[in-house]
Amino acid sequence: MAYRMHIEVTGPGCPFCKTLYKWVKEVVGEKGIDADVEHVTQLKVVMRRFPFTPALEVDGEVVHRGKWLPNKEKIHALITRGKAS
C-alpha cells in the first residue's frame, strides 16, 4: 500500500484560510502529490491554533501558521519537506 499524506488547513473560514486551502489543493493537484487535503473549521480545533491561523499541518506536524501566506512554490516545499516526493 502506498503512503498517502494527510494535509490540514485549520482556520475559521476567513479569506486567508480559504486562500491557503485553495492553493494547497492546487499544489497537490499540479504536482501529483498523493494526499488527502482537509479544511478544518471546527471551533474547538481552530481555538487551539488561534491567533496563528490559518495553520498548515502535514501528517500531524504544523509547518506554517499565520496570515502571511506562502506562495505556491513555498507551499510545495513545506508539504514535501522531509518526504519523498
C-alpha positions as CSV (number, residue, x, y, z in Angstrom):
1,M,0.0,0.0,0.0
2,A,1.4,3.4,-1.0
3,Y,1.9,6.2,1.5
4,R,-0.8,8.9,1.4
5,M,-0.1,12.2,3.1
6,H,-2.7,13.9,5.3
7,I,-2.8,17.7,5.0
8,E,-5.0,20.0,7.0
9,V,-5.6,23.7,6.7
10,T,-7.0,24.9,10.0
11,G,-8.9,28.2,10.3
12,P,-12.3,29.7,10.9
13,G,-13.1,30.2,7.2
14,C,-11.7,33.7,6.8
15,P,-10.3,34.8,3.4
16,F,-6.8,33.9,4.4
17,C,-7.8,30.3,5.3
18,K,-9.9,29.8,2.2
19,T,-7.0,31.1,0.0
20,L,-4.4,28.8,1.7
21,Y,-6.8,25.8,1.3
22,K,-7.3,26.6,-2.4
23,W,-3.6,27.0,-3.0
24,V,-2.7,23.8,-1.2
25,K,-5.3,21.9,-3.2
26,E,-3.9,23.4,-6.4
27,V,-0.3,22.4,-5.5
28,V,-1.3,18.9,-4.6
29,G,-3.1,18.6,-7.9
30,E,-0.5,20.2,-10.1
31,K,2.4,18.3,-8.5
32,G,0.6,15.0,-8.4
33,I,1.1,14.6,-4.7
34,D,-0.8,11.7,-3.2
35,A,-2.6,13.4,-0.3
36,D,-5.9,14.0,1.4
37,V,-6.4,17.7,1.9
38,E,-8.9,18.9,4.6
39,H,-10.1,22.3,5.7
40,V,-10.7,22.1,9.4
41,T,-13.1,24.8,10.6
42,Q,-14.5,23.3,13.9
43,L,-14.3,25.9,16.6
44,K,-12.6,23.7,19.2
45,V,-9.8,22.8,16.8
46,V,-9.4,26.4,15.5
47,M,-9.1,27.8,19.0
48,R,-6.1,25.6,19.7
49,R,-4.3,27.4,16.8
50,F,-5.7,30.9,17.4
51,P,-4.4,33.6,16.9
52,F,-2.0,32.0,14.5
53,T,-4.4,30.9,11.8
54,P,-4.5,29.7,9.2
55,A,-2.3,26.8,10.1
56,L,-1.0,24.2,7.6
57,E,-0.4,20.8,9.1
58,V,1.3,17.9,7.2
59,D,0.9,14.4,8.8
60,G,0.4,15.9,12.2
61,E,3.2,18.5,12.1
62,V,2.4,22.2,11.8
63,V,4.6,23.5,9.0
64,H,3.1,27.0,8.7
65,R,0.9,29.3,10.6
66,G,-0.3,32.9,10.4
67,K,-1.8,35.3,8.0
68,W,1.3,35.7,5.9
69,L,0.6,33.2,3.2
70,P,3.4,31.4,1.4
71,N,3.3,31.3,-2.4
72,K,2.7,28.0,-4.2
73,E,6.4,27.2,-4.5
74,K,6.9,27.6,-0.8
75,I,3.7,25.5,-0.1
76,H,5.2,22.7,-2.2
77,A,8.4,22.9,-0.3
78,L,6.6,22.8,3.1
79,I,4.4,19.9,2.0
80,T,7.3,17.8,0.7
81,R,9.9,18.8,3.3
82,G,11.4,15.6,4.6
83,K,9.2,13.5,2.4
84,A,10.0,11.5,-0.7
85,S,8.2,13.5,-3.5
